Amino acid sequence: MPFPRVTVCSFNPIKRTFVEQLNSTRDLSDDLLDYLMMFNSDAMTLYGRADGQQLHSGDNVFKQYVATHPNFTADTFFMNAGFSCSDMFKMCSFGGRRFDCCKYATPVFSDLGKCFTLSVQDSEKPWMKMQTEPGIAAGLQIILDSHLEEQFDSETDGVTPVFSSAFENGFRYYVHANEQIPFLASEGIAVSPDSVVYSALSSSKYILLSSKAWGNCSDSWPPGYDFAFPYTAAMCSTMCKAKYFNRLCGCSPSIYNYESNFVDCTPYETYRCMDTKMKKVVNQTTLNIEMPTCEECRVECRSQVYHSFNSYGKGLSRGALIWLSKQGQWPILHMKSNFQVVNVFFRDMSYTEYIQKQGMSLTELLSDIGGNMGMFMGMSVFTIIELSLFLSKIGWIAFSRKRRDYMYSKKKSEEQHEKELEDVVTGFKLFRHRKSGNDMSRLREKIKGLPMHRVTSEQLNVSKLAWENEPDLERRLAKVTRQKSALKEHKDHQTEQVGRGRAASMFRSRRSRSETAPATSHIT
């Protein structure tokens, strides 16, 4: 497994020999030194612990010193006053094989001053890049030197000790991924002189969904954050606080001002700005400092976290001290008072990967909706389309007056059409009823039984001559009508005579039958 980076910081940020050399002019007072130690303090810690009047006097001393030393800055002071790599790292080994610590260590600035980040992955040797088996023997081992003799001790030198917000001697180290800032991304692990610490690591990898895929993570800086270093949520929160202080105070505390993107605030400027521009009274009694929430800083989409399970051992063995004295010619008394051993290793060759996925894809969502609607409501895709069209038309009618007028006229025309159609159907039914009420077959027989009166050509000629000789149109129509009436009366008279003749013949036939019928005899 690829081995993480290890950043080591000393609890003693400045060397006494450097301060004594710097104070050759005798203008670096204890008050100025105490004031400089507050530059790396967190803003909330500084406001809660510091005294405003003491900070004000310290700030005056600092400004006087800067006036006589124009090139002096707090950052350069801590970088020069801190321990060098060879002072801190005495021996390093990976998988039981020794290597040069300082070849792969780079100095970084943190809240503890000057620190060193050890990256074995940058080595050109393959056996240093990864741990191939679990256990202490296959991991990284670092032997550190605290150099307690470089601390200010009032018992031996009469100088007031310097408090740097650390309550113990020794070192603090961080195990973190390559792109992360150590003191922001990981909890620190402390180790004191004459002790051994074992850090068994377990790795967890997080892969989250971005905002484009229904997630809430981000891999890029928010709008207004134009920085070149990689994005992390912790770094974004730090730069958010730096921007907040810079907007209100015109400067930023050095602990937030990563890579010096803004002007550094002095401790007094930070305290004064928080006291005058960030303080808020709650319930008329409680004071609260308003700090930015930095809601725009979302968690990164891909991250790797190393969790350490630490165990400690007190005191270096006599055999270890003798063996170390042969390796570097270090005095045993010095090693017993200042040396500590750090072991960092993977406890097992595996890691846990957390992948965030959608609880339901679009296809599953549509299938679920369609299944429930089909089962409980009997709806289908076509029903949804029809319902959508219906609702859209209802909305169109509700918001468009022209559409309402059109639908009203259309409804009236449809009602008129339906009424006409009903009239036609009613008339047709009445016609069929009349037709079915009269016996058509009898009517045909009656028509066939009527005598046919043929009109001769002479009669037609007479009618035609009478029609042509009459100049008046009304008289013509009257003559034709009289001729038709006379013709009809003649036909009715003939029909009546034929009917009487048929009835008389039927009577005679019945009578003859009755007369010719045999007589019936009665036998007693």
LOFI-192559 format. One record per residue: residue in one letter; x, y, z of N, C-alpha, C in turn. Coordinates in steps of 0.02 Angstrom, whole numbers, plus 50000, padded with zeros to 5 digits. Layout:
REM LOFI-192559
aXYZXYZXYZ
...
//
This chain:
REM LOFI-192559
m500424994050000500005000050000500445006250000
p500265011449961500655017649961500685020650031
f501275022650052501375025150119501205032550122
p500865034850175500675041950180501275046250201
r501145052650202501645057450225501605058250301
v502175059750330502215060850402502545067550414
t502185072150446502435078750462502595079150537
v503205081250554503445081350622503575088550642
c503295090650700503395097350727503635096850799
s504085101350817504345101650885503915106250927
f503815104250991503445108551037503845114751056
n504485114651044504915120451057505065123750990
p504705129150972504775131950904505405135950892
i505755137950944506355142150935506935139250976
k507535140050949508135137850984508415143651026
r508645141851084508925147051128509555150051099
t509965145951067510595148551039510465153550984
f509935152450944509775157250891509545163850920
v509135163550971508875169651002509455173551034
e509905169951067510485173351097510915176651044
q511005173250988511395176250934511035182350905
l510365181850897509985187350870509975193250919
n510015191850982509975197051033510675199651051
s511115199351004511785202151018511755209651028
t511255212851000511175220051009510795221751072
r510555216851108510195217651171509535221551164
d509225221151106508585224551097508005219551087
l508135213051093507615207951088507415206051160
s506925209351186506725208451255506275202351264
d506175200651328505725194951343505005196551324
d504805202751331504125204651312504025203851237
l504535205651198504475204751126504465197451107
l504845193351142504855186251128504185183051144
d503895184951200503225182451217502705184651166
y502775190751142502295193351092502365189551026
l502985187951008503095184150945502795177150949
m502805174151008502525167451015501765167351005
m501435173051005500715173350994500525173950920
f501015174850877500865175550806500545169350777
n500735163550802500475157250774499865154650810
s499605158450857499025156150895498395156850853
d497925152250866497275152750834496915159050858
a496505162050814496185168350830495725167850891
m495335162650894494885161850951495275160451016
t495815156451011496235155251070496565161651093
l496815165651045497135171951062496645176651097
y496035177251071495545181751101495335179451170
g495315172951181495095170451245495625170751299
r496255170151281496785169751331497155176351342
a497245180251289497685186051293497355191851330
d497775196251355497555202351387497655208151340
g497135212251330497175217651282497725222651296
q497805224551359498315229551377499015226751367
q499105220251384499755217151374499925216451300
l499415214851261499525214451189499705221251160
h499395226451185499525233151159500245235251173
s500485233951234501185235551250501665231351210
g501495224851200501925220551158501945222751086
d501375225251062501365227550993501795233850984
n501815238151034502255243951029502985241951028
v503165236951069503855234551069504035231451002
f503555227650973503685224450909503785229650854
k503385234850853503445240050802504105243850810
q504325244850870504975248150881505545243850856
y505495237250867506025232750844506025232350767
v505435232250736505405231950663505675238450633
a505575244050667505825250350642506595250350639
t506925247150686507655246750686507915240850645
h507485235850631507675230150590507155229350534
p507235232950478506715233050426506565226250394
n507045221850393506955215450360506665210050406
f506495211850466506255206950515505495205750505
t505315199450500504605197350498504515191350544
a503915190250566503775184650612503885177950577
d503675177450513503745171050478504485169150470
t504885173850448505595172350440505925170850507
f505695174150559505975172850626505855165550646
f505245163150637505105156250657505465151150612
m505505152550548505855147950503506605147550519
n506905153250539507615153250555507755150850626
a507285152250671507395150350741507225143050755
g506865139850710506685132850721507265128150710
f507165121950730507695116850723507755114850650
s508355113250631508485110750563508305103350559
c508315100650499508135093650490508635089050525
s509265090550520509775086350553509725086850629
d509485092450655509405093050727508835088650752
m508305087950713507705084250735507765076850719
f507925075050657507935068050634508635065150645
k508665060050686509305056750699509385050250660
m508845046750649508905040450612508215038650584
c508195036450521507575034250488507695027550454
s507175023450456507205017050421506505015150398
f506475011650342505835009350315505905001950298
g505494998050328505534990850318506184987950343
g506484991150395507104988750423507724991150387
r507654995150334508224997650295508285005150306
r508885007250323509005014250340509045018550277
f508855024850284508905029750229509025036650259
d509225041250217509355048150239508695051750248
c508545053850310507905057050324507845063750288
c508365067850292508315074650266508295074850190
k508445069350156508415069250084507685069450060
y507235067050100506525066750081506095070950127
a506395075650165506025079950211506035087150184
t505465090450187505395097350165505115101550221
p505375107650232505125111750287504445114950269
v504005115250317503345118350310503215122550372
f502765127450365502595131850420501905129950447
s501835129350512501205127350542501095131450605
d500585129550644500445133150706500975131950759
l501405127050749501955125650795502625128350768
g502585132450718503195135250691503455130950633
k504105129850633504435126150579504345118650589
c504095115250538504005108050540504325105050477
f504355098350475504635094850418504165089250398
t504025088850333503595083650305504035078450272
l503975072250295504375066650269503935062750220
s504155062450157503775058950105504215053550074
v504095047350095504495041850067504265039949997
q503675042249977503445040749909503845044449856
d504185049849876504595053549828505265050249815
s505395044749848506035041249838506045037749770
e506655037249743506745033549680506815026049692
k506845024149755506925017049772506235013849779
p506095008449744505425005449746505235002949816
w505715000549855505554997649920505345002949971
m505455009349955505255014750001504565017549986
k504295016049929503665019149908503065015949941
m503095009349953502505005849978502695000950032
q502214999850077502294994550126501984988150098
t502374982850099502164976750065501854971550112
e501944972350177501644967650224501484971350289
p500994968850327500804972450388501314971450444
g501284976050492501704975250551502204980850560
i502504980950620502984986150637503614985750595
a503854979650584504494978750549504464981250478
a503874981450447503824983450377503664990850368
g503584994650424503385001550420503965006450428
l503785012550446504265017950453504445018950526
q505105019850539505345021250606505775027550605
i505625032150650505985038550654506215039550725
i506855041150732507145042850798507255050350799
l506945053750848506945061050852507325063450913
d507585069550908507955072650962507605079150982
s507395079751045507015085551068507455091651082
h508085090551098508555095951114508265100451169
l508155097351226507885101251282508375106451307
e509005105551290509495110551310509405117151273
e509015117051218508895123151180508285127051206
q507965124551259507405128151287507645133351338
f507225138451346507365143451397507165140651465
d507635140451510507515137451576507755142351629
s507305144751668507475149751719507925146851773
e507935140151781508335137151833509085137351817
t509255136951753509965136651734510225143151704
d509785146551666510035152551631509715158951656
g509225158551699508915164551726508445168051678
v508285164951621507845167851571507145164851580
t506645169051575505945166751583505775161851528
p505505155951545505315151151492504775154051446
v504785151751384504305153951334503745148851328
f503135151251330502545146851323502295147351251
s502265141651217502065141651146501415137851136
s500965138051185500315134651181500375127151183
a500965124551200501075117351207501235115851280
f500915110651308500985109251379501475103451392
e501825101051342502305095651353502915096751309
n503425092851325504035092851284503975087351232
g504395087951181504415082751130504155085151063
f503775080651030503565081950961502825080150953
r502545083150901501885081250876501965079550802
y501685073950782501735071950711501035070450684
y500985071450619500355070650583500445065550527
v499965061250519499955056550463499385058650416
h499555060150354499065063150309499215061250237
a498735062650193498815061350122499275066650091
n499465065550029499965069849998499725076949988
e499095077849968498855084549949498575088450008
q498585085750068498265089050125498775092750168
i498525098150199498935101950247498925098150313
p499505096650342499525092050400499125094350460
f499235100450483498915102550545498175104150536
l497925103950474497225105050461496845098550445
a497195093550421496865087550396496885081650443
s497295081850494497375075950536497465078050608
e497255073650653497375074850724498105073250739
g498395077350782499095076350798499205070850849
i499775067650844499975062450890500595064950926
a500575065250992501125068051031501575062451058
v502215063951062502705059251091503205063351131
s503355061051191503805064551236504485061151238
p504995064651262505665061651266505675055351309
d506145050851292506245044551328505615040251326
s505315040051266504715035851257504685033351185
v504275028351175504185025251109503435025151095
v503245027051034502545026951014502465022550953
y501915018750951501755014250896501085016450867
s501085018550805500475020950771500295015850718
a499775011850732499515006950684498975010450643
l499075010650578498635014450534498105010050502
s497525012850493496995010050450496765015550403
s496705013750341496555018750290495835018150267
s495535023950255494845024250228494845029050170
k494545026850116494485031050056493745032750045
y493615039050030492935041450021492855044049950
i492365041449915492195043549847491465045849849
l491365052349843490695055249850490445057749783
l489795058949780489475061449720489525069049718
s489685071649660489725078849652489025081849646
s489005088449647488365091849643488035090749575
k488425089149523488145087749458487805080949455
a487975076649502487685069849503487275068849566
w486905073849587486445073549643486815073049710
g487455074749711487835074649773487935081549802
n488415082049849488535088449882489285089849892
c489715086549855490435087549863490695091949807
s491335093649811491635098049762492385096449757
d492645097049696493355096149684493695102649663
s493335107949662493615114349639493445119749690
w493815125149686493705130749731493055134249715
p492715136849765492095140549753492235147049716
p491725150249688491835156749656492115161849705
g492615165549683492945170349725493565167849761
y493705161249754494305158249784494775156249728
d495235160449713495705159249658496385157549687
f496485151149703497105148849732497385143049691
a498055142549691498385137549648498455130849682
f498455130449748498565124049782497925119849780
p497995113249791497415108749784496855110449833
y496255108849812495665110449853495545104949904
t495435106849965495175102550018494685106650060
a494235103250093493745106750134494075110550191
a494585107550222494925110950277495295117150253
m495635116550196495995122350169495505127750146
c494945125850118494445130750098494175134450159
s494065130950214493825134250275494355139050302
t494995137150298495525141550320495565147850278
m495535147050213495565152950169494935157150175
c494375153950192493755157750204493835162450264
k494145159850318494265164050376494775169550360
a495285167850319495775172950300495445178550261
k494995176850215494645181950176494185186050221
y493885182850270493435186350316493815191550357
f494385189550385494795194250423495065199750378
n495265197950318495545203050273495015208250254
r494385206050248493845210650230493675215350288
l493685212750349493505216850407494095220650436
c494675217450436495245220350472495785223050425
g495755221250362496285223450316496905219050319
c496875213650358497435208950364497155202250387
s497595197250391497375190650411497875187650460
p497645184050512498115180650556498545175750517
s499165175150538499645171050500499445163650500
i499075161450550498865154450552498375152850496
y497995157850472497525156950417497825159150350
n498335163050351498615166150290499115161250258
y498835156150226499255151050194499585153950132
e500235152850126500645155250071500625162850065
s500465166250119500505173650123500115177050067
n499485174850058499065178050008498815184950030
f498835186250096498605192750122499145195450169
v499035201450193499485204550242499365201350310
d499915199650345499855196550411499645201650464
c499185199450506498985203550563499445202050622
t499595207150660499935206050724499425203650775
p499655200550828499175198150879498725203650905
y498985209550915498565215050941498055217150889
e498245217450825497765219250772497205214050768
t497375207750775496865202550774496395203350833
y496675204350892496265205150952495815211350946
r496105216850923495725223050919495155222550868
c495295219450811494775218750759494215214250783
m494385208750818493865204350844493455207750898
d493765211850938493425215050993492955220650969
t493125223850914492735229650891492265227950834
k492435223150791492035221850731491705214950729
m491915210450772491625203650770491245201950834
k491295205950884490965204450948490225206050943
k489835201550969489115202250968488835200451036
v488385204651061488085203651126487455199451118
v487415193951155486845189451152486505189651220
n485855190751221485445190951283485695196251332
q486015201451307486235207251345486775205551397
t486995199451400487515197551448488085193651416
t487935189251370488435184751342488745187951280
l489405187451276489775190051218489945184251172
n489855185351109489995180151059490375183251001
i490855179650975491255181950918490965178650856
e490765182650809490475180050746491035178250698
m491105171850686491575169250638491195166750577
p491495166750518491135164550458490965157150461
t490375155450434490165148450432490475144650374
c490675148150322491025145150264490605139450234
e489965140850222489525135750194489715133950122
e490085138250088490275136750019490825131550015
c491135130050071491685125150071491395118150080
r491275114750026490995108050029491555102950036
v491365097050060491855091750069492105089550000
e492735087649997493025085649933492735078949911
c492695077949846492375071849818492805065649829
r493455066449827493905060749838494395062549894
s494415058449944494865059650000495075053050030
q495645053250063495915047450097496115049550167
v495865045850216495975047550286496335041650319
y496825043450361497205038450398497045038950472
h496775033550499496615033250570497165029350605
s497405032150660497965029050696497715026250763
f497975020450780497855017150844498535016950879
n498585021150931499235022450961499325018651027
s499925016451037500135013551101500825016251118
y500965016951183501565020251205501975015651250
g502635016851247503105013551292503545018851325
k503655018151389504035023151426504745020651439
g505225024751418505925023251432506255019051378
l506835021251356507235017451309507665012351346
s507725006451319508105001251352508855002851350
r509214999751396509935000951399510284998451337
g510044992651311510344990051250510224994651191
a509634997651187509495002251132509935008351136
l510045010951197510465016851204511185015451184
i511445009551203512125007751185512185006851109
w511675003651078511705002651005511665009350968
l511245013950991511195020450960511825024650968
s512145023951026512765027651036513305025450987
k513295019150968513775016750918513605019250848
q512965020350834512765022550767512925029850754
g512835034150802512925041250790513375044850839
q513695041150883514145044150932513775049250975
w513155047450996512775051851040512865049751112
p512935054451157513005052551228512365049151254
i512455044251297511895040451322511445044851365
l511745049251405511325053651446510905058351404
h511205060851349510815065251305510245061351272
m510375055251249509855051251218509295049551267
k509485048051328508985046151378508525051951395
s508775058151389508375064051406508015067151346
n508245065551285507985069151227507715064751171
f507905058451169507715054251112507015051351123
q506655050551068506025047051066505975043450998
v505625037950998505575033750939504855033550915
v504755034750851504085034850820504055029150769
n503555024750776503445019250729502765020150697
v502765020650632502135021450593502095015750544
f501535012150543501475006250501500735004750490
f500595001050437499914998550424499814992250465
r499264991950500499124986050540498854980250498
d498564981750441498374976450393498414979350323
m498514975150275498604977450206497934977950171
s497524982150195496864983350164496624990150185
y496144992650149495834999050166495084998650152
t494715002850184493995003150176493815008750128
e493415007050080493215011950029492465013250036
y492295019450045491595021650050491415025249986
i490935022449950490715025249886489995027549894
q489885033849880489205036549884488865035549816
k488275032549818487895031349757487185034049766
q486865034949710486175037349712485735031949742
g485285034049787484825029249816484355026249765
m484235029749711483795027349659483985030849594
s484105027049542484265029949477483625032449444
l483715036049389483135038749353482695033249327
t483005027849301482615022249275482215018849331
e482535017949389482185014849445481625019349471
l481745025849471481225030549493480615030249447
l480735030349382480175029949335479815023349340
s480195017949349479875011349355479455010949418
d479705013749473479335013749536478695017849529
i478755023749500478155027949492477655024549446
g477905021849390477445018649343477115012449372
g477505008449411477205002549441476665004249492
n476805009149535476305011049585475685014149553
m475795018349503475215021449470474805016249431
g475155011549400474795006449363474415001649409
m474715000149467474394995349512473814998549550
f473905004549576473405007449620472935012349584
m473135014849527472715019849492472545017749421
g472835012249398472685009949331472925014649277
m473445018349290473695023249242474275020249203
s474355022849143474915020749099475235027049071
v475705025949027476055031648997475565035748955
f475135032348919474645035948878474155039948922
t473975037048980473535040649025473875047049051
i474505046349066474875052249090474915057549036
i475035055248974475065060048918474385063448909
e473855059548911473195062448904473035067248961
l473225065249021473105069649079473505076149072
s474115075449048474525081449038474215086048986
l473985083048931473655087148880473025090448907
f472645086648947472035089448975472185095349022
l472685094449065472865099849111473135105849074
s473525104549021473795110148982473225113948947
k472735110348922472175113748891471755117648942
i471675114649001471315118249054471675124649072
g472335124149078472715130149092472685135249037
w472685132848974472635137348917471965141148919
i471435137348933470775140548937470745145548994
a471075143849050471035148149109471395154749098
f471935154649058472335160749051472235164348984
s471875161148937471785164348871471045165748860
r470865171948852470165173848839469965171848768
k470425172548721470285170548653470115163248648
r470485159248687470345152048687469675150648718
r469485154248770468825153148801468265154848752
d468335160348715467825162148666467765156848611
y468345154348590468335149248538467995142848563
m468155140748625467845134748651467095135648662
y466875141748681466165143048691465785142548625
s466055145648572465735145348507465735138248479
k466285134648492466315127748469465805123448505
k465695124648569465205120848606464495122248581
k464345128648565463695130348539463565127048472
s464065127148428463975124048362463875116548369
e464235113448416464155106248426463455104748453
e463195108948498462525107848523462005108548468
q462105113548424461645114448368461665108548321
h462265106048308462345100248265462015094148296
e462095093148360461775087448393461015088048390
k460755094048397460025095048395459755093348326
e460105095748274459895094048207459925086648194
l460455083548219460515076348210459965072648246
e459765074848304459205071748340458555072548302
d458455078448271457845079448232457815074648173
v458385073848140458405069248082458265062148104
v458565060148159458465053348183457745052348204
t457445057348237456745056848257456275056248197
g456405060248145455995059748085456065053148050
f456685050648049456805044148018456435038648056
k456455039048122456095033948162455345034348149
l455075040548144454355041348132454165038648064
f454595039848015454465037147948454465029647948
r454935026747982454965019347986454355016648023
h454125020348074453545018048111452915018048067
r452845023348029452265023747984452315018447930
k452905017547907453005012647854452865005647879
s453095004347941452974997647968452244996747990
g451875002348006451175001848027450724999847968
n450825002247908450435000347849450714993947819
d450274989747799450494983547769450674984747696
m451314984747683451554986247615451344980847565
s451324974847590451124969347544450394970247520
r449934972147565449244973347546449184979247499
l449614984347513449594990147469449794988247399
r450294983947393450514981747327449954977847292
e449584973347331449044969447302448464974047278
k448324979147317447794983847298447984987447234
i448624989347232448844993047172448804988547111
k449004982147120448974977447065448244976047044
g447774976147094447064974647079446704980347045
l446984986547046446654992147013446704991346937
p446144993046903446184992746829446604998446802
m446984996846753447415001746722447025005246666
h446965011646668446625015646617447165018846574
r447155016646515447655019246468447385025546435
v447845030446431447675036646398447875036146325
t447375037446282447525036846211447895043046187
s448165042546128448555048046099448095053946081
e447455052346065446995057846049446865062146111
q446805058646170446685062446232447285066746249
l447875064046239448485067946252448535073946206
n448335072846143448365078346096447875083746115
v447265081646137446765086546157447005090646216
s447305087146265447575090746324448135095346305
k448555093046259449115097146238448865103246200
l448345102246158448075107746119447745112846166
a447395110246216447085114846264447605118646304
w448155115446318448715118746356449025124146314
e449125122646251449465127546208449005133246188
n448355131946181447905137146158447745142146214
e447835140346274447685144946329448285149346343
p448215155746331448815160046341448955161446415
d448445161446455448555163046526448805156946563
l449335157946603449655152346639449195149646693
e448835154046726448395151746780447815147746751
r447575149946697447025146146666447255139346642
r447875139346616448145132846595448155127946654
l448425130446712448465126146770447775124146794
a447275128546787446595126846809446305121546765
k446415122046697446155116946651446475110146665
v447125110246677447465103846690447205100846754
t447075105146803446825102546867446125099646859
r445695103146819445015100446808445045093946770
q445515093546721445565087346683445795081646728
k446265083146775446495077946821445935075846867
s445535080546890444985078846935444465074546900
a444315076446839443825072446801444085065546788
l444725065246772445025058646760445015054446823
k445125057446880445125053746943444415051346959
e443915055646948443225053546961443025047846916
h443255048146854443095042746807443405036246830
k444045036646855444375030546878444035027746940
d443815032246986443485029947047442815026647030
h442455029346980441825026346959441925019546930
q442435018746890442565012246861442765007146915
t443155009546961443385005047015442795002747057
e442315007147068441725005347107441295000247071
q441235001147006440844996346967441164989546965
v441824989546960442184983146960442104979547026
g442124983447081442054980447147441354977547156
r440844981047133440164978447139440074972147097
g440384972047038440324966146996440654960147029
r441224961147060441574955647093441174953247152
a440874957747188440474955647246439854951647224
a439544953747170438954950047145439144943247121
s439714942647089439934936147064440104931547122
m440414934247174440584930147233439944927847267
f439424932147269438784930247300438454924647260
r438484925147195438174919947153438544913447160
s439204913747167439584907447173439434904147240
r439374907747292439214904847357438514901847356
r438054905347324437364902947321437324896547281
s437644896047229437634889947187437924884247225
r438444885447264438764880047304438274877547356
s437924882247386437454880047438436874876247409
e436674877847349436124874347318436324867447295
t436924866747274437154860247248437434855947301
a437474857947364437754853847417437284848147434
p437534842047449437104836247465436754837347531
a436154834147535435754834847597436024830147648
t435964832147709436204827947764435634823647789
s435784817447806435274812647830435384811447903
h434884810647940434914809548012434654802548025
i435034798348054434844791348069434714790948143
t434154788148159433964787648229434044780548250
//
